[in-house]
Amino acid sequence: MDWKIKQSEVVLKDQWIHVRADQCEMPDGKIIEPYYVLQYPDWANALALTKDLQVILIRQYRHGLGKTIIELPGGNIDPNEAPIDAVRRELLEETGYAFEEILPTSTVSPNPANHANLAYSFLALGGVVDQAQALEQYEDIRVELYTLEALQEMLDQNELPQAMHVSSIYYGLKKLKALGLWQH
């Protein structure tokens, strides 16, 4: 079922995106061209909880959607950086919180049809404020704390539009239940 890449050409590459156009051959010999693939860095995010099990979420503007939304903290994994190190760094930069324990929960493909990257998700436990936010030039992020019940209500009401983060929350809550830290 796998396709063969006959040719590949980079059509756009800058600090924000890398797009390539592939000529693909299907197993039956049909040619598909161009087939565009978006090459983003891998991403890492976490369902992050304070020592007293408050959920740490962030609110920021997302231009593709044209809205300010609530989501999990996280971001790009730098070249040669382990996903767990990236999430630890992103949590500290975006929220100012450091964590006693960070556990992997899932690895998913944001869109396997045309994205070449992966999203790594974690459960971060025992968060305490360690520093002020250290935001990047184009970041404007508000940190907000919620109860686990409020998070569940946001899920039930479809108030979290970031699909990968909904997946991360699902796996994070599953891990919390397995650890005996939440009984919902």
Protein Blocks (a to p, Z undefined) as FASTA:
>chain_A
ZZcdfbdcdfbdcfkbccdddddddfkopacddddddddddddddddddfkopacddddd
dfknopacdddedddddehiafklmmmmmmmmmnopacfbdcdfbdcdfblmlpcbdcdd
dddehiacfbdcdddfkbccddddddfklmmmmmmnopafblklmmmmmmmmmmmmmnop
acZZ
